[in-house]
Amino acid sequence: MDYDLLVIGEDRGGIERAIAAAQQGDRVAIVGTGQSAPSLDSMRLAIINLAEQREVTMAAWRAEVSRLNRCQLQSDNAELDCFGVERITGQAKFVSPRTVTISHSHEQRIVSSTEIVLACGSRSQRPPYLRCDDHFVLTIESLLGLVDVPRSTIIVGAGETGLSAAIMLADLGVDVTVVDEHVTLLELCGMFDPTFDAIQSLDIAFRLDDAVIGTELRPDLQAGVRLASGRVIVADSVLICVAQEGRTDGLNLETAGVGVDERGRVWCDDSGRTWAPTIAAVGRVAGLSRTERHSRSDIELSAIAFDYPVATNVRGEPGVHHFPSVRPLISAGAAIR
């Protein structure tokens, strides 16, 4: 074998696994592009770093995220070099459970390893019916491509990414409305989750128990979100956060005996082991969501025990709820048509 451990991808979990193995004297290599894409974490940290500015512009935000990514990449490279981890640039493709081809430019290299770790990460899913154009209807990956910070944004999906994005944009002063099919906020994040505390302190509107069936660009150059209830919500931009999909396309995982779900995330057990004994997965490519999920009965019991309302209907309108310190949907930024 060429290596004891081969890491495919550059997620932080993969880098840490590579360093840990190298510290034990293993021959380790990591395959990737050598470039660091903007992440939600770096975008949020950039906002914190720019907090002293009276108004954060998109150009300043983009520049700070770029600086943070460069610093992280330099730090990762220095750490990998320190422990003798080889860096291989290119696209990996499985030939067998222990062998991959790595293509870069017009060159191809065959590499074998006793164990392989998938650390490819994930990206925002772009459902066709939501018609992402990266100008008005966006994903996290395309958000920094805007010329200006939007005045108002509708976030479709209140999972981990959607709620984190809502908090981040609200911190920038954006008028944020979150739309999700769940009935209560406590179904999305536990009462003791830091996300829940952060949401309560910000001016974020929620429209729950309603499904998004499409998006549209309006004549006034705003984006509209069509709901199953028949209403249309309008804002400067729409951020799609419905799901994450694994960056596993092109890896030829079926040849290695590794199963993936409908979103390209790798099927694995709690320890990250895949169907192939020699291959493991770490990070978001493993498709692991929050470690703690609350059932409906657990939510209700918690709410009763702490004398906390699960949800309060606003004006008797179906699907529109508010929570203590969280305003109802109606606002100037995201208007209902």
C-alpha positions in Angstrom: 0.0 0.0 0.0 1.2 3.6 -0.7 -0.4 4.9 2.5 -1.8 3.8 5.8 -4.5 6.5 5.6 -5.8 8.5 2.6 -8.1 11.4 3.4 -10.3 12.5 0.5 -11.5 16.1 1.0 -10.5 19.0 3.2 -13.2 19.2 5.9 -11.8 20.0 9.3 -12.6 16.5 10.5 -10.6 15.0 7.8 -7.6 17.2 8.5 -7.7 16.3 12.2 -8.0 12.6 11.3 -4.9 12.9 9.1 -2.9 14.7 11.7 -3.8 12.2 14.4 -2.7 9.3 12.2 0.5 11.0 11.3 1.3 11.6 14.9 1.1 7.8 15.4 3.7 7.3 12.6 1.3 6.3 9.8 2.0 7.3 6.2 -0.8 9.8 5.5 -1.9 11.8 2.5 -4.8 14.1 1.9 -6.5 14.7 -1.5 -8.1 18.1 -2.3 -8.2 21.2 -4.4 -5.9 23.2 -2.1 -8.6 26.0 -2.0 -10.8 26.9 0.9 -14.4 27.7 0.0 -16.4 30.2 2.1 -18.2 28.5 4.9 -21.1 29.6 7.2 -18.7 29.6 10.1 -16.2 31.9 8.4 -19.0 34.2 7.3 -20.3 34.5 10.8 -16.8 35.1 12.2 -16.2 37.8 9.7 -19.4 39.6 10.9 -18.1 39.4 14.5 -14.7 40.8 13.4 -16.5 43.7 11.5 -18.8 44.5 14.4 -17.2 47.8 15.2 -18.1 49.2 11.8 -21.2 51.3 11.7 -22.4 49.6 8.6 -21.0 46.4 7.1 -20.9 46.4 3.3 -20.9 43.3 1.2 -17.4 44.2 -0.1 -16.0 44.4 3.4 -17.8 41.2 4.4 -16.5 39.4 1.4 -12.9 40.6 1.9 -12.9 39.6 5.6 -14.2 36.1 4.7 -11.5 35.8 2.1 -8.9 36.8 4.6 -10.1 34.3 7.2 -10.1 31.5 4.6 -6.5 32.3 3.6 -5.4 32.3 7.2 -7.2 29.0 7.8 -5.6 27.4 4.7 -2.1 28.6 5.7 -2.6 27.2 9.2 -3.9 23.9 7.9 -1.0 23.6 5.5 1.6 24.4 8.1 0.1 21.8 10.5 0.0 19.1 7.8 3.6 19.9 6.8 4.7 19.8 10.4 3.5 16.2 10.8 4.6 15.0 7.4 1.1 14.7 5.8 1.5 14.6 2.0 -0.8 17.0 0.0 -2.2 15.7 -3.3 -4.1 18.1 -5.6 -6.7 16.6 -7.8 -10.1 14.8 -8.1 -10.3 11.3 -6.6 -12.2 8.4 -8.1 -12.5 4.9 -6.5 -11.3 1.9 -8.4 -11.7 -0.5 -5.5 -12.3 -0.1 -1.7 -8.6 0.5 -1.2 -7.6 2.2 -4.5 -8.3 5.5 -6.2 -7.2 7.4 -9.2 -6.4 11.0 -8.7 -6.7 13.3 -11.8 -5.2 16.8 -12.0 -4.9 18.7 -15.3 -4.0 16.0 -17.8 -2.2 13.8 -15.3 -3.5 10.7 -13.5 -2.1 8.9 -10.5 -3.2 5.6 -8.9 -3.0 5.5 -5.1 -3.7 2.7 -2.7 -4.3 2.9 1.1 -5.1 0.6 3.9 -7.8 2.9 5.1 -9.6 5.8 3.4 -11.6 8.6 5.0 -14.2 10.7 3.2 -14.1 14.3 4.3 -15.6 15.9 1.2 -18.1 18.1 3.0 -21.5 19.2 1.7 -23.2 22.0 -0.2 -26.7 23.5 -0.3 -29.2 21.5 -2.3 -30.8 23.5 -5.1 -34.3 22.0 -5.8 -35.3 22.7 -9.4 -38.7 24.1 -8.4 -37.1 26.8 -6.3 -35.2 28.1 -9.4 -31.9 29.4 -7.8 -30.4 32.1 -10.0 -27.7 33.3 -7.5 -29.0 36.9 -7.9 -32.3 37.0 -6.2 -32.8 33.3 -5.2 -29.5 32.3 -3.5 -27.8 29.6 -1.5 -25.2 30.1 1.2 -22.4 29.5 -1.3 -23.6 32.3 -3.6 -24.7 34.8 -0.9 -21.3 36.7 -0.9 -21.7 37.2 -4.6 -24.3 39.9 -4.1 -23.3 43.5 -4.7 -25.0 44.8 -1.6 -26.3 43.4 1.7 -30.0 42.9 1.1 -32.5 44.9 3.1 -34.8 41.9 3.5 -34.4 38.1 3.1 -36.7 35.2 3.2 -35.0 32.0 4.4 -36.6 28.8 3.1 -35.9 26.0 5.6 -35.3 26.3 9.3 -32.8 23.5 9.8 -29.4 24.0 11.3 -28.1 26.0 8.3 -31.3 28.1 7.9 -31.4 29.1 11.5 -27.7 29.9 11.6 -28.1 32.0 8.4 -31.1 33.8 9.9 -29.1 34.8 13.0 -26.1 35.9 10.9 -28.2 38.1 8.6 -30.3 39.5 11.5 -27.0 40.5 13.1 -26.3 42.6 10.0 -29.6 44.4 10.3 -31.3 42.4 7.5 -35.1 42.0 7.9 -35.3 38.2 8.1 -38.3 35.9 7.7 -38.0 32.1 8.0 -40.4 29.8 6.4 -40.6 26.1 7.3 -43.1 23.2 7.3 -42.6 22.5 11.0 -45.3 23.5 13.4 -43.2 24.9 16.3 -39.7 26.3 16.7 -39.0 23.8 19.4 -39.3 21.0 16.8 -36.3 22.6 15.1 -34.0 23.4 18.0 -34.3 22.3 21.6 -35.2 24.7 24.4 -31.7 24.5 25.7 -30.0 24.9 22.3 -27.9 28.1 22.0 -29.6 28.7 18.7 -32.9 29.1 20.5 -31.5 31.7 22.8 -30.0 33.6 19.9 -33.2 33.7 18.0 -35.1 35.1 21.0 -32.7 38.1 21.2 -33.1 39.0 17.5 -35.9 40.5 15.4 -36.6 37.4 13.3 -40.1 36.6 11.9 -41.3 33.0 11.4 -43.9 31.5 9.2 -44.3 27.9 10.2 -46.6 25.0 9.2 -46.5 26.2 5.6 -44.7 24.8 2.6 -42.8 26.7 -0.2 -43.9 25.5 -3.6 -42.0 27.9 -5.8 -40.2 31.2 -6.2 -40.6 34.1 -8.7 -38.9 37.3 -9.7 -41.3 40.2 -9.5 -41.4 43.3 -11.8 -40.2 45.5 -8.9 -36.9 43.4 -8.8 -37.9 41.6 -5.6 -38.1 37.9 -5.1 -41.4 36.2 -4.2 -41.9 32.9 -2.4 -45.2 31.1 -3.2 -46.6 29.1 -0.3 -48.9 26.1 -0.2 -51.4 28.2 1.7 -51.8 30.3 -1.4 -49.9 33.4 -0.2 -46.8 35.0 -1.6 -44.1 36.5 0.6 -41.9 39.2 -1.0 -38.4 40.4 -0.1 -35.2 41.6 -1.7 -33.7 38.1 -1.7 -34.5 34.5 -1.0 -32.0 32.2 0.7 -32.5 28.5 0.0 -31.6 26.3 3.0 -33.8 23.3 2.6 -31.1 20.7 2.8 -27.4 19.8 2.4 -26.1 17.3 -0.2 -22.8 15.5 0.0 -20.0 16.5 -2.4 -19.7 12.9 -3.5 -20.4 13.2 -7.2 -17.5 11.8 -9.3 -16.1 9.7 -6.5 -17.6 6.4 -8.0 -18.5 5.3 -4.5 -20.6 2.4 -5.8 -17.5 0.7 -7.1 -16.0 0.8 -3.5 -19.2 -0.6 -2.1 -20.2 2.6 -0.3 -23.9 3.5 -0.2 -25.2 7.0 -0.4 -28.7 8.5 0.3 -30.8 10.5 -2.1 -28.7 13.6 -1.3 -25.3 12.0 -1.9 -24.5 11.7 1.8 -22.7 8.6 2.8 -24.5 5.9 4.8 -22.5 5.1 7.9 -22.9 4.1 11.5 -22.4 6.2 14.6 -18.6 5.8 14.4 -18.5 6.9 10.8 -17.9 3.4 9.3 -19.5 2.9 5.9 -20.7 -0.3 4.2 -17.1 -0.8 3.1 -14.9 -1.9 6.1 -11.9 0.1 4.8 -13.7 3.4 4.3 -15.0 5.8 6.9 -16.7 9.2 6.6 -16.4 12.3 8.8 -18.2 15.7 8.9 -21.2 16.7 6.8 -20.7 14.2 4.1 -21.7 11.5 6.6 -25.2 13.1 6.6 -25.2 13.3 10.4 -27.7 16.0 11.6 -28.1 17.3 15.1 -27.2 14.7 17.7 -30.2 15.6 19.7 -33.7 15.5 18.1 -36.8 16.3 20.1 -40.0 14.4 19.5 -43.3 16.2 19.6 -44.2 14.7 23.0 -40.8 15.7 24.4 -41.3 19.2 23.3 -44.7 19.5 24.8 -43.5 17.9 28.1 -40.5 20.3 28.3 -42.8 23.3 27.6 -45.2 22.3 30.3 -42.4 21.5 32.8 -40.9 25.0 32.4 -44.2 26.8 31.9 -43.2 27.8 28.4 -45.7 28.1 25.5 -45.1 25.8 22.6 -46.6 28.4 20.1 -49.1 31.1 20.0 -51.3 31.7 17.0 -51.3 35.3 15.7 -54.7 36.8 14.8 -56.1 33.3 14.1 -54.1 33.1 10.9 -53.1 29.5 10.1 -49.4 28.9 10.0 -48.2 32.2 11.5 -46.8 31.8 15.0 -44.7 33.9 17.3 -42.5 32.9 20.3 -41.6 35.0 23.3 -39.3 37.8 22.2 -39.8 36.7 18.5 -42.0 38.9 16.4 -44.8 37.6 14.2 -44.5 37.5 10.4 -46.0 40.8 9.3 -43.2 43.3 8.7 -42.2 45.9 6.2 -39.3 43.9 4.8 -41.0 40.6 4.0 -44.5 41.5 3.0 -47.4 39.1 2.4 -49.2 39.7 -0.9 
